[in-house]
Amino acid sequence: SHDISHDLIAEYHRRQQSELFDSKDYQSTGKPRMPVYLPRRSSLPSPKYVDGAPGVVGVSKDINEACMSAINVSRSDVNVLLYGESGTGKELFTKLIHHRSLRGQQPMVGVNCASLPESLLESELFGHKSGAFTGANGDKIGLLESADKGTFFLDEIGDMPLNMQVKLLRVIQENKLRRVGDLKDREIDIRIISASHKNLQKEIKEGNFRLDLYYCLKVVQVSVPSLRQRPE
């Protein structure tokens, strides 16, 4: 058995040498192709979620305080402004506030204000009547109206055109909206949660955002820590 084991080992080394020197690399460069050894994959620690905040990862004081602020304001039914950089989880905070609120069993609808041109954004938000414009072949319920009794999420509110800001302000102040091409108002009951990565106070000074709308949206502000502040 000793001789058999010795022969097997010798055969293994012979094949290894053959693979190294018979390879295309050796034939083209004169150097044998050396085997590649991959490092052993280390196991990564499991993410730690904030208690009471599904999907929100973190252990730092800042992220826990932000989650607690969101939880505390959830049942007050006031409008909330979430401020934080892109990718920090503002939509998760919106869902947290909505599901813990008295409106939690009602719809939550949202739109990214930066993703649509002004003409399309108005129709998406307010809906339209049949024949209001070319291609409007039937009545359409807007996103705001579809969120009635629930929560509406306005992501990247800092990118909303000024003309649309005026119309949104009227919805907040009067709890009414009017579809594009319609002659009558419709009552609506929604809570608005908005989010922005822009400094809205700076946008106000530069004439890009309305001060009155800012105060209507920012009844309570929750600042979401950047990922740099949450290395965990």
Salt bridges, closest charged atoms under 4 A:
GLU11 OE2 - ARG14 NH2 2.72
GLU11 OE2 - ARG15 NE 3.04
GLU65 OE2 - LYS61 NZ 3.90
ASP77 OD1 - ARG103 NE 2.71
GLU85 OE2 - ARG228 NH2 2.85
GLU122 OE2 - LYS167 NZ 2.39
GLU124 OE2 - LYS140 NZ 2.58
ASP139 OD2 - LYS129 NZ 3.42
GLU145 OE2 - ARG179 NH2 3.10
GLU156 OE1 - HIS197 ND1 2.68
ASP159 OD1 - LYS198 NZ 2.67
GLU174 OE1 - ARG170 NE 3.43
ASP182 OD2 - ARG186 NH2 3.22
ASP185 OD2 - ARG170 NH2 2.75
ASP185 OD1 - ARG178 NE 2.94
ASP189 OD1 - ARG103 NH2 2.86
ASP212 OD2 - ARG210 NH2 2.69
